[in-house]
Structures are given as C-alpha cells and as structure tokens.
C-alpha cells in the first residue's frame, strides 16, 4: 500500500485564524451576547470595506476618523449609531 500522506508546506502548518474569526473569539472569551458579537463584526466588516479591504493593522487614527466622519456627514447616522461604530 502506498504512503498517502498529504504534502503540507511549512507556511501552511501555522495558519493564524482570519481577522474576523479572531474578533469573534475575543468577544466570546468576554462572554458578550451573540447580538453584540454580530454588531461588532458588522462594523468591523464595514470599516474594512470602506478602506478598500485594507487590513486594520495597516491603519490608524486617521482612517478611523475618516470612517466616522463618513458615517456622520454622508450617511447621517444618529449619535448612538456613531458611538457604536
């Protein structure tokens, strides 16, 4: 019988979870509600998409301010939504 062990490259052995999976894990570790988790993931996705799918680690305060300004000035969100975002 042949040895059918799949070929695994070294870079594939240590895969970090995706960013949103890490976020979900962190929220669950803090015992937040499922609805809170959904809201956090929603805003994180929107923020990432707003900035052309850039990774948040590459961004800083200027990008956060740009996103919040967009929500206030273009989308006309209420204060509670702005604070949540």
N, C-alpha and C positions, 0 to 999 in steps of 0.2 A: 504494500500500500504506500502511496506517495505521501510525503510530508506536505500538507496543505496549509501551513501557517501563513497567514496573510502578511504581506510586506508592509511594514509601518516605518515611516521616516521618523527621524529623531524630532523634527519640528512638530509632528502630529501627536507625539506622546504626551506633551504637556500643553494641552489646549486650555486656555482660560475661558470661562463662561462669557457669553456675549454681555455687552454693557447692560441691556435691559434685564437680562437674567440676573446679573449681579445686583441691580437695583431692587428687583423683586425679592431676592434672597435677604437683602439688608432690611427691607420693610417687614418681611415675615419674621426675621430674627427679633424685631422690636415689637412683635405681636400687634401690629396695626391691623385694622379691618381690611377685608377684601376690597371694599369700596374705596378706601384710602389708597390702597395699592394701585387700583385701576386709575385713579385720578393722577397719582404721581407718574405712572407710566405714560399716561396720555400727554401730560405736559412735557415730559422728557422727550417723547417722540416728536411733538410739535416743535420744540426748541431745536432739536437736531435737524429736522426737515427745513425749518426756517433758515438755517445757516448752511443749506446745501449739503446735508449729510456729513458734515464735519464731525469729528469725534469731540465730545465736550472737553477732553483733556487738552485739546489744542486751543481752546477758547478761554476767555477770561471775563472780567467785569464789563468790558466794552460790549461784548456780544450779549451778555445778559441784559444790559441797559438797552441795547438796540431792540431786543425781543420784547421787553416790557414796554418800551416806547411804542413799538408797532401795535401791541395789544391795546394800549390806551388811545393812541391817535388814529389808527386805521380801523381797528375792529370795534372801538368804543365799548370796551368791556367795563363792567361795573367794578367798583373798588374791591369787593370781595373776591371776584374772579382774578383781578390783578394781583392781590395778595397771595392767592392760592398758587398762581403761576410762578 
